Amino acid sequence: MSDLTSLRERIDTLDSTLVDLLNERAQVSLNIGAAKRKATTTEYVYNLTTSICPFSLPFMIPIEQREAGEHFNNVHCISDSTTESKELHVYMPGREKEVYKKLERLNQGPLNHSSLHAIFREIMSASIALQKDVSIAYLGPPGTFSHQAAYERLGDSVAYVPVDRISAVFEAVEKKQTTYGLVPFENSTFGTVVETMDNFVKTSVRVRAETYLSVHQCLLSNSKMEKITKVYSHPQGLGQTQKWLSTHLPNAKLIPVKSTAEAAEQAAQEADAAAVCSELCSSLYGLEIIARDIEDAAANTTRFLMIGTSSDNATKDDHTLIHFTVDHRQPGALADGLKVFKDYGLNLFKIDSRPSGLRPWHYVFMVECSGHFQNEPLQKAVKDLEQYCLDVVVLGSFPNQRPQNE
Ligand SMILES: O=C(O)C(=O)C[C@]1(C(=O)O)C=C[C@@H](O)C=C1
């Protein structure tokens, strides 16, 4: 027998063991699904009859009441209680983070970590789909960076639903048309995605997970570089490549559209047009790659948030997103409000403000801090913050997934 034949026989035997093991794992996952279903029903009955959350007010007051000023001194805490616990949550970002960490520890090679990660991404994707039909809405059409980020997170076994605006991602989750949604939150070069922020201020969805994607922009077109007169992209795409575009295409008209993949779709239909988008759009929309890696900053990364109807349970390393409006009539209210995070040892990572939409020069502040809303320090901080605010909304907690070298 040749070496090759015997080595292939060895692979055949191992494959057969792998299939058995994968199915054994899948059966355990089905049992986990059944256990979660049972726990969900029990938890629901329990939470309806007891008040375990210190802030057990409804999560979000209707926008009409806010506009009428009926939102003063309201704290809305996301708890495991009432309506949200009726749902079976199969995507557990905290548990997945633990699984991936354990795999890295166990892995002695020759498989590298990222190959093992990709294999287990698909194993867990299949596992999720066995427990429940899962779908995720993203800013489409197919080929956007949102699409890629969602796929990297949830793998091949769930359904991907493209929508045409970021607000439609929120809507799909709110109306339970999809299980989850994925929205771009901030880019390391071009900053906060304001459309996402504005939707967070008026939504009832909760943050479930975060995910980071290295973003490499390409210039795609079916025209030669010297013939290009217009460039389509999402404002973030144009923003992340502004130096490159002003150097290489100083006279081109820059046209913002709703997404990078829509830009590719548009550029494919017009002469002398190009799109700033992902390389993937080249094959999806039939465009040539004119230039690769045209982002102005080498480590161009976009951070996305996965939204759903609830957050996952606390892990050892979580972040929480909160928005609040301060009472301007109290001097120093914002400074006092921010100090509560320090008082409870909670690190502040990010603070943004947006017009509240209620009246001119009135702002909603969005902060991201360490900690989980299920844990005492954050619960106490939120309670103290209430003293300085007209309204406090905890948007959710999620495991910290920031790449370690950043
Ligand atoms: O541990 C769970 O809760 C599971 O549902 C199992 C499992 C897995 O296959 O390992 C599947 C999906 C979750 O996102 C995390 C883990």
The ligand as an ORCA input file, in Angstrom:
! r2SCAN-3c Opt
* xyz 0 1
  O     -23.803     26.793     26.033
  C     -24.845     27.113     25.448
  O     -25.685     27.878     25.952
  C     -25.133     26.576     24.112
  O     -26.193     26.835     23.585
  C     -24.122     25.739     23.400
  C     -23.283     26.557     22.418
  C     -22.209     25.549     21.860
  O     -22.503     24.920     20.850
  O     -21.150     25.406     22.493
  C     -24.133     27.042     21.319
  C     -24.498     28.341     21.167
  C     -24.136     29.387     22.121
  O     -23.932     30.627     21.494
  C     -23.019     28.991     22.977
  C     -22.628     27.690     23.102
*
